[in-house]
Amino acid sequence: RHDIPHVMLTVRAGSLARHSGQVSLPGGVVDPGETFEQAALREAHEEVALNVEGIRVLGALTPIDIPVSGFRLHPIVAAADARPALTPSDGEVARILHVPLEDLLNLAHLRSSERTRDGVTLTVPAFHIADVEIWGATAMVLAEFLAVLDWTGSTT
């Protein structure tokens, strides 16, 4: 977008049973016979109407176990040369975020956040960008993505 790399994220609909209102990456269950890459593209199409023509799969990041849901997340990185036209899926996605990569790289957006689960309070890292907080598995995936880009957290 305007020659500035962006990361596309979603805000999950408030009506969802799991992770409602949280910032996430498009995703879901792998259907029988699908690869992780095929599932990622299908889910992006279903959740944000991504036209997968011209989308280049760049590779996979480290799988992450999500204890709350019992899922194992297999992050797939893909790219487009231009900003694709996207539409949020009714009932699943409240809105689509286009976060400039430079905002994720800016240490001013990295903060700590407290979360309580089963009576235990933890301090977790989170990105605070615009009017959203990106934490949990989504923040972990983004942090690894930034590390792959050779970001050390010492520069903006």
N, C-alpha and C positions, 0 to 999 in steps of 0.2 A: 504494500500500500504506500504510494508515493515514494517508492524505492527504499522504504524502511521495512526490515523484516518484522513480522508480527507473529504472535502465537494465538491460535483460536482456542478459546475456552467457552464453556457454557455455564449458565446458572441454572441449576436444576429446579424444576417446578416445585412450588410449595406444597402441592397436593400429593407428591410422591411419598411412599412409606419410608424409603431409605434415603438418607442424605439430602432431604428436601432443602431447597434454598442454598445449597452449597455450590461453590465453584468447582467444576469438574472438567474432565476431558470426555469427549464422546466415547462411548464404549458399551460393552455388554457381553453377553454369553456367546461363545464360539459355537456355531451350528455344526452338526455332524458333517465331516468332509471338508470343512473350511480350515484354512491356515489362519494364524493370528493376523497376518496382513490383510487377508480377505475379510475377516470379521471386522477389523478396524475400519476398513473402507465402507463396508456395508452399514455398520453402526453410524458412521459419520453421515452417510447418505440418509439413513432413517431419522437421525436426530436433528440434523441441520440442513438437509436437502443438498448435501455436497455432491456436485457432479464430479465423479471420480475420473472422468476423462482428463488427461493432462496432469493428474496428480502423480508425483513420483514418490514411491516408498523409499526412504533413505536407509532404514534399518530399525533394529529393535534396541530398546534399553533393558535394564535389568528387571526381571519380574519382581513384583512386590506382593507380599501376602497382606490382605486386609482382614484383620481379626474380627472387626465389627460385622462384616457381611459374610465372612468365610470364603471370599473369592481370592484368587490369585490374579493380579493385574499384569498383563503383558503389554507394556507400552510400545507402540509403533510410531516412529517419526516419519512424517511425509511432508512434502512441500509442493507448492504451486508457484508458478512464475508471476502470477497476478492474483489479486484478491478475488476469490470466487464469490459468486452470488449465493447467499445462504439465507435460509428461512428456518426459524425454530419450530420444532415439532410440537404440535398442540398436546398439552398434558404432560410432556416430558421435559421440555426445555423452556424456561421462562424468558431467557434472553441469551444472545450470543455476544461474547466479548472478543474484541480484537486488541490484544495487549502488545504494544511495541516491545520488541526484544530489549531495547535499551532501557525500558522501565524495569524489566526483570533484572537487568544487570546493575541497576542503580541501588547501592546499599541503603539509601534512604528509604527504600520500600521494603526492606527486610526487617522484621520485628519479631518479638516474642509474643505469644498468645497463650492464655491458660485455658485448658479444657479439663472437665471433670467427667469421669466415667466410672461407674460402679464404686463411687465414693472416693476415688483416687484423683487428685488434681495433678496434672502434668503441665509443664511449660514446654510449648512446642514452637518451632520456627514457623513463620508465616510471611507471605508477601502481602503488603497492603498497597493496593494500586487502585487509583480512582476511588470508587465507593465500595470496593469489595475486599474481602479477606480470602486469600488463597492459602489453604493449610492442608495438613494430612497427606494422603497419598498423592494428591495433585501437586502439592508443593514439593514432595519428594521426587516426583517424576521431573518437574521443572528444574529442580536443583541438579539432578543428574544430567539433564539436557545441557544446562549451562556448563557443567563440568566437562562434558564432551566437547563443548566449544572452547575449553581451556580457561573458563572463568574460575578464579581462585577466591573470589570474595574480597579481594584487596583493592580492586579498582572499580570505577563506575562506567 
